[in-house]
Amino acid sequence: MDRRRPIGHNGIMDAIKGRLTRIATFNLHNLLPASTAADDLGAISRAALEARLAKLTLAIANALDLPALIAVQEVGTEALLGRLAALINARAATDYAAIAPPTSDRRGIRVGFLWDRRRVRLIGAHQLAGAAVAAAFGPDSPSPGREPLVADFALGPDRLRCAVLHLKSDYVPLQNNDRPDAVRAAAAAQRRQQARVLRAEVDRWLRADADLLALVAGDINAGPAAAAPPDAPEDAKPGPVAILAGPEGTRRLTNLWALASDATPASFVGDRGPVLLDHLLASPALYSRAVTIAVLPLNTTAPPDLALDPTTPARCSDHDPVIAGFRLGRG
């Protein structure tokens, strides 16, 4: 009997606190260095940055209850992510460290990790590179973005490999607002290409070690749609989440939302309504250790006017964080 309990939005922290290793994915929404630039690239003032850092500190320390490992997206510099780590450490009995190397993104945003060195040891990390990566994510791609970051961690006796992703979004630049459907179609095609590149990397990992504890985490910018038939039209082809999971007959990744309740959660609210964009996909060996997953509704349901209030974690981002609990090491 599978004794894992599906847990939705309510009660997850009580269910996993103290018993399981907690791993989260969190889009930090343009956490960029302070700037006075007036454009559409997410520049923020110094006062707004300080408020965001205070809010994110509360979100991670209090609402998320200090996960052992956090895969992050949309951070501007490694130093800024390190500053967030230091603020959390000053508030709690933790020793978070940060890594977030530069990417090809036009705004300079990156993916990275926060991990608590009292519970997790970084073995090594590298950014994916090569011709296929450059064509899907990098300078040779239609829209240069965020190259995936892969890290190996030790959690007690266990070894975990985690890839953090932030795939191409449906953002429509102001200069292209007369053809949004074409922009979104191009973005969807690039997301599928990016997912295929990462899936090829996962295939290499699992061919070398079928029992690898592997996790793909991040903002996939797509919902968990099932695969379509091979003869489906272009706009109905398998989405990036299905591509990352892998076809039948391979060592598939399982989307941890399989552990959730029947109700489909949302982690983001855009111009087309609520949608689940943030995912955690586990290798077979890791899925056997997975117990819970949930969205923590800090942001998408909170009033927008809380965005500059440093006394609450609400509206610290435009995404809600996703957190999962695993039987790994000691969380």
C-alpha positions as CSV (number, residue, x, y, z in Angstrom):
1,M,0.0,0.0,0.0
2,D,1.2,3.5,-0.9
3,R,1.2,5.3,2.5
4,R,1.9,8.8,1.0
5,R,-0.9,11.2,1.8
6,P,-2.1,13.7,-0.8
7,I,-2.1,17.1,0.9
8,G,-3.5,20.2,-0.6
9,H,-3.0,23.9,0.4
10,N,-4.0,23.5,4.0
11,G,-2.0,21.9,6.7
12,I,1.1,21.0,4.8
13,M,3.6,22.7,7.2
14,D,2.1,20.8,10.1
15,A,2.2,17.6,8.2
16,I,5.9,17.8,7.1
17,K,7.5,19.9,9.8
18,G,10.2,18.0,11.7
19,R,9.6,14.7,9.9
20,L,10.6,15.2,6.2
21,T,13.2,17.1,4.2
22,R,11.5,20.1,2.7
23,I,12.4,21.2,-0.8
24,A,10.8,24.2,-2.5
25,T,10.7,26.0,-5.8
26,F,10.1,29.8,-5.7
27,N,10.0,32.4,-8.5
28,L,11.3,35.6,-6.8
29,H,9.8,37.9,-9.5
30,N,12.5,40.2,-10.8
31,L,14.6,40.4,-7.7
32,L,17.0,42.8,-9.3
33,P,19.5,45.3,-7.9
34,A,18.0,48.7,-7.3
35,S,17.8,50.9,-10.3
36,T,16.2,54.1,-11.4
37,A,15.8,52.9,-15.0
38,A,12.3,53.6,-16.4
39,D,11.5,50.6,-18.7
40,D,9.6,47.4,-18.8
41,L,12.4,45.2,-17.6
42,G,11.5,45.0,-14.0
43,A,13.8,47.7,-12.5
44,I,12.9,48.7,-9.0
45,S,13.8,51.4,-6.5
46,R,16.1,50.9,-3.5
47,A,13.1,51.3,-1.2
48,A,11.1,48.7,-3.1
49,L,14.1,46.3,-3.1
50,E,14.5,46.6,0.7
51,A,10.8,45.9,1.1
52,R,11.0,42.9,-1.2
53,L,14.0,41.5,0.7
54,A,12.2,41.9,4.0
55,K,9.1,40.2,2.6
56,L,11.0,37.3,1.1
57,T,12.9,36.8,4.4
58,L,9.5,36.5,6.2
59,A,8.2,34.2,3.4
60,I,11.1,31.8,3.6
61,A,11.7,31.9,7.4
62,N,8.1,31.9,8.5
63,A,5.7,30.8,5.8
64,L,7.9,28.2,4.2
65,D,9.4,27.3,7.6
66,L,13.1,27.2,6.3
67,P,13.2,24.5,3.7
68,A,16.5,22.6,3.4
69,L,16.8,23.5,-0.2
70,I,15.1,26.1,-2.4
71,A,15.4,26.3,-6.2
72,V,14.9,29.9,-7.2
73,Q,14.1,31.8,-10.3
74,E,14.3,35.5,-11.4
75,V,17.2,36.7,-9.2
76,G,19.4,39.4,-10.6
77,T,22.8,38.6,-9.1
78,E,24.4,35.9,-6.9
79,A,25.4,38.7,-4.5
80,L,21.7,39.7,-4.1
81,L,20.6,36.1,-3.5
82,G,23.5,35.9,-1.0
83,R,22.1,38.9,0.8
84,L,18.7,37.3,1.0
85,A,20.4,34.2,2.5
86,A,22.2,36.4,5.1
87,L,19.0,38.1,6.1
88,I,17.3,34.7,6.7
89,N,20.3,33.5,8.7
90,A,20.2,36.6,10.8
91,R,16.5,35.9,11.6
92,A,16.8,32.1,12.1
93,A,19.2,29.5,13.3
94,T,20.2,28.6,9.7
95,D,23.3,28.8,7.5
96,Y,21.9,29.4,4.0
97,A,24.3,29.8,1.1
98,A,23.5,30.9,-2.4
99,I,24.6,30.1,-6.0
100,A,23.2,31.9,-9.1
101,P,25.7,32.1,-12.1
102,P,25.0,34.6,-15.0
103,T,22.7,33.5,-17.8
104,S,21.9,34.8,-21.3
105,D,18.7,36.5,-20.2
106,R,18.3,40.0,-21.6
107,R,17.3,41.3,-18.2
108,G,20.1,39.5,-16.4
109,I,17.8,37.3,-14.4
110,R,19.1,33.9,-13.3
111,V,18.2,30.7,-11.7
112,G,19.9,29.5,-8.5
113,F,19.8,27.6,-5.2
114,L,19.5,28.5,-1.6
115,W,20.5,25.6,0.7
116,D,21.0,25.4,4.5
117,R,24.6,24.2,5.1
118,R,23.5,22.8,8.5
119,R,21.4,20.2,6.7
120,V,22.6,20.1,3.1
121,R,26.1,20.0,1.6
122,L,26.8,21.2,-1.9
123,I,29.0,18.6,-3.7
124,G,29.2,20.5,-7.0
125,A,27.3,22.6,-9.4
126,H,27.4,23.4,-13.1
127,Q,25.4,25.4,-15.6
128,L,24.4,23.3,-18.7
129,A,26.4,24.2,-21.8
130,G,27.0,23.1,-25.3
131,A,25.5,23.6,-28.8
132,A,22.0,22.3,-27.9
133,V,21.8,24.5,-24.8
134,A,23.0,27.5,-26.7
135,A,20.3,26.9,-29.4
136,A,17.5,26.5,-26.8
137,F,18.4,28.8,-24.0
138,G,21.5,30.8,-25.0
139,P,22.8,33.3,-27.5
140,D,21.9,31.1,-30.5
141,S,18.2,30.8,-29.4
142,P,15.3,32.8,-30.7
143,S,15.0,34.5,-27.3
144,P,18.1,34.1,-25.1
145,G,17.1,33.1,-21.6
146,R,18.1,31.2,-18.5
147,E,20.4,28.3,-18.9
148,P,19.6,25.5,-16.4
149,L,21.7,25.1,-13.3
150,V,22.4,21.5,-12.0
151,A,23.8,20.8,-8.5
152,D,24.6,17.7,-6.5
153,F,23.8,17.9,-2.8
154,A,24.4,15.6,0.1
155,L,21.5,15.3,2.6
156,G,22.8,13.0,5.4
157,P,23.5,9.6,3.7
158,D,21.5,10.6,0.5
159,R,22.8,12.2,-2.6
160,L,20.4,14.4,-4.6
161,R,20.8,15.9,-8.1
162,C,18.6,18.9,-8.8
163,A,18.2,20.9,-11.9
164,V,16.5,24.3,-11.6
165,L,14.7,25.7,-14.7
166,H,13.0,28.8,-15.8
167,L,11.7,28.2,-19.3
168,K,10.6,30.8,-21.8
169,S,7.6,32.8,-20.8
170,D,4.6,34.1,-22.7
171,Y,5.7,37.6,-22.0
172,V,4.6,39.9,-24.9
173,P,6.9,42.9,-25.4
174,L,5.1,46.2,-25.8
175,Q,6.5,46.5,-29.4
176,N,4.8,43.2,-30.3
177,N,1.4,43.8,-28.8
178,D,-0.2,43.8,-32.2
179,R,0.5,40.1,-32.6
180,P,0.4,38.5,-29.2
181,D,-0.8,35.1,-30.6
182,A,2.3,34.8,-32.8
183,V,4.6,35.8,-29.9
184,R,3.0,33.2,-27.6
185,A,3.2,30.5,-30.3
186,A,6.9,31.2,-30.7
187,A,7.4,31.1,-26.9
188,A,5.6,27.7,-26.7
189,A,7.8,26.2,-29.4
190,Q,11.0,27.5,-27.6
191,R,9.7,26.0,-24.3
192,R,9.3,22.6,-25.9
193,Q,12.8,22.9,-27.4
194,Q,14.2,23.8,-23.9
195,A,12.4,20.9,-22.3
196,R,13.8,18.5,-24.9
197,V,17.3,19.6,-24.1
198,L,16.9,19.1,-20.3
199,R,15.1,15.8,-20.9
200,A,18.1,14.5,-22.9
201,E,20.3,15.5,-20.0
202,V,18.1,13.5,-17.6
203,D,18.2,10.5,-19.9
204,R,22.0,10.6,-19.6
205,W,21.8,10.7,-15.8
206,L,19.4,7.8,-15.6
207,R,21.2,5.7,-18.1
208,A,24.3,6.0,-15.9
209,D,22.4,5.4,-12.7
210,A,18.9,4.2,-12.7
211,D,18.6,4.7,-9.0
212,L,19.7,8.3,-9.0
213,L,17.7,10.6,-6.7
214,A,17.0,13.4,-9.3
215,L,14.7,16.4,-9.2
216,V,13.8,18.9,-11.9
217,A,12.4,22.1,-10.2
218,G,11.3,25.5,-11.4
219,D,9.0,27.8,-13.3
220,I,8.2,25.7,-16.4
221,N,5.8,28.5,-17.6
222,A,3.3,25.8,-18.6
223,G,0.7,23.7,-17.0
224,P,0.9,19.9,-16.4
225,A,-0.9,19.0,-19.7
226,A,-0.8,15.4,-20.8
227,A,0.9,14.4,-24.1
228,A,-1.0,14.7,-27.3
229,P,-1.0,12.1,-30.2
230,P,2.0,12.4,-32.6
231,D,-0.3,13.6,-35.4
232,A,-1.7,16.5,-33.3
233,P,-1.5,20.0,-34.7
234,E,1.4,22.2,-33.7
235,D,-0.4,24.0,-30.9
236,A,-1.5,20.7,-29.3
237,K,1.8,18.9,-29.2
238,P,3.2,17.7,-25.9
239,G,3.9,20.5,-23.6
240,P,7.2,21.0,-21.8
241,V,6.0,19.3,-18.6
242,A,5.1,16.1,-20.6
243,I,8.4,16.3,-22.5
244,L,10.4,16.6,-19.2
245,A,8.5,13.6,-17.8
246,G,9.6,11.5,-20.8
247,P,7.8,9.1,-23.1
248,E,6.5,5.7,-22.1
249,G,9.2,3.1,-22.1
250,T,11.8,5.5,-20.7
251,R,12.8,6.1,-17.1
252,R,10.2,8.7,-16.6
253,L,10.1,11.6,-14.2
254,T,6.9,11.9,-12.2
255,N,5.3,15.3,-11.6
256,L,4.9,15.6,-7.8
257,W,1.5,17.1,-8.4
258,A,0.4,13.5,-8.7
259,L,0.5,13.5,-4.9
260,A,-1.9,16.5,-4.6
261,S,-5.6,16.4,-4.2
262,D,-7.9,16.2,-7.2
263,A,-8.3,20.0,-7.3
264,T,-5.7,21.5,-9.7
265,P,-3.9,24.3,-7.8
266,A,-2.6,27.5,-9.3
267,S,0.7,29.2,-8.6
268,F,0.3,32.2,-10.8
269,V,-2.5,34.5,-12.0
270,G,-1.9,36.1,-15.4
271,D,-4.0,37.8,-18.1
272,R,-5.6,34.5,-18.8
273,G,-6.5,33.6,-15.3
274,P,-5.1,31.2,-12.6
275,V,-2.5,28.7,-13.9
276,L,-0.1,26.2,-12.4
277,L,3.4,27.1,-13.8
278,D,5.7,25.8,-11.0
279,H,6.6,22.2,-10.9
280,L,8.8,19.5,-9.2
281,L,9.5,16.4,-11.2
282,A,11.2,13.4,-9.6
283,S,13.1,10.4,-10.9
284,P,11.6,7.0,-10.0
285,A,14.0,6.5,-7.0
286,L,13.2,10.0,-5.6
287,Y,9.4,9.7,-6.2
288,S,9.5,6.7,-4.0
289,R,10.7,9.0,-1.2
290,A,8.1,11.8,-1.9
291,V,5.3,12.4,0.5
292,T,3.6,15.7,0.0
293,I,3.4,18.8,-2.3
294,A,1.5,22.0,-2.1
295,V,1.3,25.6,-3.2
296,L,1.5,28.1,-0.4
297,P,-0.9,30.9,-1.3
298,L,1.2,33.9,-0.2
299,N,0.8,36.0,-3.2
300,T,-1.8,35.2,-5.8
301,T,-4.7,35.7,-3.5
302,A,-3.3,38.6,-1.4
303,P,-4.3,42.2,-2.0
304,P,-1.9,44.0,-4.4
305,D,-1.5,46.9,-2.1
306,L,0.6,44.7,0.3
307,A,3.5,44.6,-2.2
308,L,5.4,47.3,-0.4
309,D,4.6,46.3,3.1
310,P,7.7,44.9,4.7
311,T,5.9,43.5,7.7
312,T,4.1,40.7,5.8
313,P,5.3,38.0,3.4
314,A,2.1,38.5,1.3
315,R,2.8,39.8,-2.2
316,C,6.5,39.2,-2.0
317,S,6.3,37.8,-5.6
318,D,3.9,37.3,-8.4
319,H,4.2,33.5,-8.0
320,D,3.3,31.4,-5.0
321,P,6.0,29.1,-3.8
322,V,5.7,25.3,-4.1
323,I,7.0,23.0,-1.4
324,A,7.4,19.3,-1.2
325,G,8.3,16.9,1.6
326,F,10.6,13.8,1.1
327,R,12.0,11.0,3.2
328,L,15.6,12.1,2.7
329,G,18.4,12.7,5.2
330,R,17.1,14.7,8.0
331,G,15.1,17.8,7.0
